[in-house]
Amino acid sequence: MNSIISPLRIRQMNSKNINLDGDFVLYCMISTRRLKWNFSLKYAVEMARKLDKPLLVVESLNMNHKWASDRIHNFVINGMLDNRIDFENTSITYIPFVETKSNQGKGLLQNLSDFSALVVIDDFPTYFPSIVVNNVGSKLPVMTVAIDSNGILPMKLAGKECITAHSFRRILHKNVLQYLENEVLGECLPKMDDLKKLPVEKINMIAKEINWEFTPLEWLWRASQQDSIGIDALSSINIDHNVYPVNNKMGGSKNAFMKMNDFVHKKLNNYSKERNKPSEKATSGLSPWLHFGHISPHEIVFNILSKEKWDAGLINESRIGSRSGWWGLSESSEGFLDQLITWRELGFNFAHFRRDHTSWTSLPQWAQDTLEAHSLDYKEEVYTFEELESANTSDPVWNAAQNQLIREGIIQNYLRMLWGKKILQWAPDAKTAMTWMIQLNDRWALDGRDPNSYTGIFWVLGRHDRAWFERPIFGKVRYMTSNSTSKKYNLEKYLKIYS
């Protein structure tokens, strides 16, 4: 890996100077929750070495955000336990911190920054992490930088939001090679062992001075369990206990790697043929681990390119902007990379440049106009939010998709689009449908509260799409039905599992 991080990944949050008298460099890990291909960690290590200071990494998890739940906490805490092991053999001091009392973490970043030479924080363009970055990071008393580790391309590379996948894909193809060479195909970890070690006595003294209670390791272990032990541990904190952990999805970099490795070496070859079939487990299923930063897209791309023995000589420049053919890879690998990079990072690009990315105003004007023009159209069926959340509709396909969301924290990729289209059809109006989709997804989905999932929701309403034939309710927004989906794909197995 190139020793220099792309300047496009670095965002200075204030005009403060480095405090040369600070006790350490502080890295506040809030969204890039991993060691490998973590540019925040890389930057923090470089600065700690340059300033001849120890490095303190604090990974925090708050309870005072809207969708805090057992499901989210269990997933993140498992990642913390992985990180604790990964940091053990380095000179870096790593402290996992979970609020176990209301507002226990309030002011923690501010207080720790008083002892810091420099603060490094993960850059993330939406939900609670963006509030921390923009509202807290900008007010700290020392130089604070936010580092973008979210995608293969830096979020701000395009210079503005991209309206279509094609326009983003052209930018990707014209620029990605330098990022592949510098950031994907090199070293995945910075050298950390030669840093100064922060004395335990020092951090204990600081903790006492700022009244910071460390989270007991024994409680973290109990909260990481997905049985009655974990439920009991999490019951002591004020979060949503009705959104329970998903038994077959455990957070952390180790589980992320195993799932990625299984996909790349066992499933990827059939991806192009099977990915849209709901009854087949043909997709990577990595979106929860990507969302919480337990795995990097860089690691996934590295393993795919290594598997296919790819080099830059395979690139077909005549295919710039095309969904396939540019990489010179197999059809399945090209299709998956288009989803992982083009469509995922299109969401990060849009969220970075559009603060209203979760609002009605972010839709293209044609979509707003056509949906509002059809807002009073007659609907054969209308459901309440409670009926939808409990999967209580007349449509067995939609009910199955909603049940999968509740039970597993995900919806099969193709059915997620249908899921949204049916909510648009059944909600009182399009604006209400938008709100309900966001609420259902943010509460129940492990990969919710994410630019990528917002891309999916707003695609249902016309974002990153074109106008189609006009029809009732949908106007010119793309139309989908459960009947056509049932005819296109064999849903018997899927319906049996999630009925």
Secondary structure, DSSP 8 states (H G I E B T S, - for coil): --SS--GGGEEE-SS----TT-SEEEEEESS--SSTT-HHHHHHHHHHHHHT--EEEEEEE-S-STT-BHHHHHHHHHHHHHHHHHHTTSS-EEEEEE--STTTTTTHHHHHHTTEEEEEEE---SHHHHHIIIIIGGG-SS-EEEE--SSSS-TTTTSS--SSHHHHHHHHHHHHHHHIIIIISS-SS---TTS----HHHHHHHHHHTT-----HHHHHHHT-SSHHHHHHHTTSSSBSSS---TT---SHHHHHHHHHHIIIIIGGGHHHHTT-TTS--S---HHHHHTTSS-HHHHHHHHHHHTT--GGG--GGGTT-SSSSS---HHHHHHHIIIIIIHHHHHHHHHH-TTTTSGGGS-HHHHHHHHHTTT---S----HHHHHTT-SS-HHHHHHHHHHHHHS---HHHHHHHHHHHHHHSSSHHHHHHHHHHHHHHH-TT-SSHHHHHHHHHHTTTTS-----BTTTBTS----HHHHHHHS--HHHHHHH-
